[in-house]
């Protein structure tokens, strides 16, 4: 998650103070991602250094005008924000997912039942889904609906569901591989993973 761009988005609404930015950031993201006020000011300092925001703290001779800075977005900051919003995240290569790595490693560790490992993680993910589902139901039946929180909860439920589906697919594939006789060796080159360095078969976005 890009905190710097989230702060730019909040400042696009008008000048704000650091504490105000932290409070609004947490409110706009459904209070799912708490933000340390020190991180807010560190990010604002870098944004100001890069010319993306400006503050009104310093008067002539470096004296402070006000006890608390108000920050505002610059024209360069608006351009940066607009570009970030329209730039797709890099999903061309699979991330180094810890759960995927554990399953791959479990298949090779002597004395380890990879199916048991998969079920341990599956049960944990199901419990997480139940917690998020209860939160969603409480939000639906609550007196005040929070659209930001509802979107975050939906995204998390879809993400967890996809991971559980992958675990089920992996479990089935591993079981089938254990019962199938090994096929004849092939001299055909292995397919190249999309996004891997040197790939000639990955998807082209041009």
Buried (B, 14 or more C-beta within 10 A) or exposed (E): EEBBBBBBBBBEEEBBBBEBBBBBBBEBBBEEEEBEEEBBBEBBBEBBEEEBBBBBBEEEEEEEEEEEBBBBBBEBBBEBBEEBEEEEEEEBEEEEEEBBEBBEEBEEEEEEEBBEBBEEBBEEBEEBBEEBEEBBEEBEEEEEEBEBBBEBBEEBBEBBEEBBEBBEEBBEEBEEEEEEEEEEEEEEEEEEEBEEEEBEEBEEEE
